[in-house]
Amino acid sequence: MDVRVLDPTTHMSGGQYVVFWQYLFANVFQGFWARFLAVAFLCLAAYFGIRRRNFQMFVLFFICALFVTFLGYPLAKMAGML
């Protein structure tokens, strides 16, 4: 598999890429969707940590939940995306 396929700037311009992330942080990582994603990530973390006993997946989903909950909006605002 060619690694360049994973580079988003090969599929869209740099400006469109920045607009995409601005929209994502302005609308998804704030309000209802941020709460929904945080709860979903916490539920997945609990499922993988308790039921499946997969510590790596537990840590991954827990860190995702922390990112969405505490770091998503402030980091975007600090980076000038909002």
N, C-alpha and C positions, 0 to 999 in steps of 0.2 A: 504494500500500500504506500502510495506517495504521501509524504508528510505535508506537502504544500496544500493538500485538500483541506486540512484542518485550519489553515490560516484564513480568518474571516475577510482579510483585505483582498484576497484573490476573488471573492464573490461579490464584494461591494466596495465602494470608494471609502476613503478615510473619513470623509464627512458623514456619510451614511452610518458608518460604524459608531461614530461619536454620538450621533442623534439617537441611534438604537439604545445605547447605554444610558443616555440622558432620559429617554422615555421610560426605560426599565426602572431606573432609580426613582424617578418622579412619581410613577404610578404603581409599580408592583412592590417595591421595597418600602412602602409607606401605607399606612391605613389597613384596610381589610385584608388585602392580599399578603401583606407582611405578616399579619397575625395568622392567617391561614397557612402560609408556608412554614412559619415557626412551629405551629402546632403539628403540622404534617411531619416535619423533620424530627420533632421530639417523639412523636408516635413511632416513626420508623426506627429511631435510635433505641427506644424502649423495646420494640419488637426484636430487633437484631441483638440487642444486649441481653435481654431476658430469655426470650423464646429460642432464638437460634444460637445463642452463646457465641456470637461472632464479635469479638471486641473491636476489631478494626472498623467494621461497618458502624458499630455503635459510636465510636469516636468520630468518624466521618460525618454522620448525620447530626451528631450533637454539635460539632463545630459549625456545620451549615446552619443549624438553628441559631446558634450564638451570633453568627455573622449577620443573618437576616434580622435578628432581634436588636442587637446592640450596635452593629458596625455599618450596616447597609446605608442608611440615610446620612449619618454624620460623616462617613468617609466620602460619600458622593458630594456632599455640601462642601467639605473641606477641599476636595479636588477640583471644585468649580464646575461640577457637572449639573448642579441645580442652581 
